[in-house]
């Protein structure tokens, strides 16, 4: 008898006014979402650094990595911020001479209801040098590892034999010649041939002034006995 009364009691608890209970639970969930969505949270954005107004004749040799900006904002408003549109602008107008300059990293433009808490790193450092040009000799060699056995050496000629490079004056002082990738000589290669090559400067902040294509002529030198045959 007691067990039957217990079953009836449980049925009344769970099944009586079922719709009313379901609606109550649904409203409670909505209230919970509203409350949690309307609270302040801290969120960190990765913000790229953009440079403006660098004086003509100057070039940067050190650029800052993106900064990390922490903001306090209402959670529901966070979704409305387009993180890809954020940027930290550095006005280079004050940098008139070569040297290393320091700028504060805070001051990123966020919506009015987002409070910037901190930015890491706190300072941005930029190194500037004078922009210069230099004539650099090109050096070419032939790779004979895959050539016919009778090929013992090769002569190379580069046309033009130099390029004009542009970049920071301090870096250009260290470059007097530019070695090109070896020209691979294959089995059956003719005694003389020419290849067109495009120069790809790997050094940061240095570019080629003018055409980057050159021609390399290769003349194979064989053993004297092989040449007589």
BELRA-V888400 format. One record per pair of residues at least 12 apart in sequence whose C-alpha atoms are under 6 Angstrom apart, sorted by sequence separation. I is the first residue (numbers start at 1). J is the second residue. If there is no record, write none. Layout:
I/J ; I/J
//
This chain:
106/119 ; 199/212 ; 198/212 ; 198/213 ; 197/213 ; 49/66 ; 105/122 ; 197/214 ; 48/66 ; 105/123 ; 196/214 ; 47/66 ; 104/123 ; 105/124 ; 196/215 ; 47/67 ; 88/108 ; 103/123 ; 195/215 ; 46/67 ; 103/124 ; 195/216 ; 46/68 ; 102/124 ; 194/216 ; 45/68 ; 102/125 ; 138/161 ; 194/217 ; 45/69 ; 101/125 ; 138/162 ; 193/217 ; 44/69 ; 101/126 ; 137/162 ; 193/218 ; 44/70 ; 100/126 ; 136/162 ; 192/218 ; 43/70 ; 100/127 ; 136/163 ; 192/219 ; 43/71 ; 99/127 ; 135/163 ; 191/219 ; 42/71 ; 99/128 ; 135/164 ; 191/220 ; 42/72 ; 98/128 ; 134/164 ; 41/72 ; 98/129 ; 134/165 ; 41/73 ; 133/165 ; 40/73 ; 133/166 ; 40/74 ; 41/75 ; 132/166 ; 39/74 ; 40/75 ; 132/167 ; 38/74 ; 131/167 ; 132/168 ; 38/75 ; 131/168 ; 132/169 ; 37/75 ; 49/87 ; 50/88 ; 51/89 ; 54/92 ; 130/168 ; 131/169 ; 147/185 ; 167/205 ; 37/76 ; 47/86 ; 48/87 ; 49/88 ; 50/89 ; 51/90 ; 52/91 ; 53/92 ; 129/168 ; 130/169 ; 138/177 ; 139/178 ; 143/182 ; 147/186 ; 148/187 ; 167/206 ; 47/87 ; 49/89 ; 52/92 ; 53/93 ; 136/176 ; 137/177 ; 138/178 ; 139/179 ; 140/180 ; 142/182 ; 143/183 ; 146/186 ; 147/187 ; 166/206 ; 73/114 ; 136/177 ; 138/179 ; 139/180 ; 141/182 ; 142/183 ; 143/184 ; 144/185 ; 166/207 ; 72/114 ; 142/184 ; 143/185 ; 165/207 ; 72/115 ; 165/208 ; 71/115 ; 165/209 ; 71/116 ; 164/209 ; 71/117 ; 70/117 ; 70/118 ; 69/119 ; 68/119 ; 68/120 ; 67/120 ; 159/214 ; 159/215 ; 158/215 ; 158/216 ; 157/216 ; 157/217 ; 156/217 ; 156/218 ; 63/126 ; 155/218 ; 62/126 ; 155/219 ; 62/127 ; 154/219 ; 61/127 ; 154/220 ; 60/127 ; 61/128 ; 154/221 ; 60/128 ; 153/221 ; 59/128 ; 152/221 ; 59/129 ; 151/221 ; 152/222 ; 58/129 ; 59/130 ; 151/222 ; 58/130 ; 59/131 ; 150/222 ; 57/130 ; 58/131 ; 150/223 ; 57/131
//
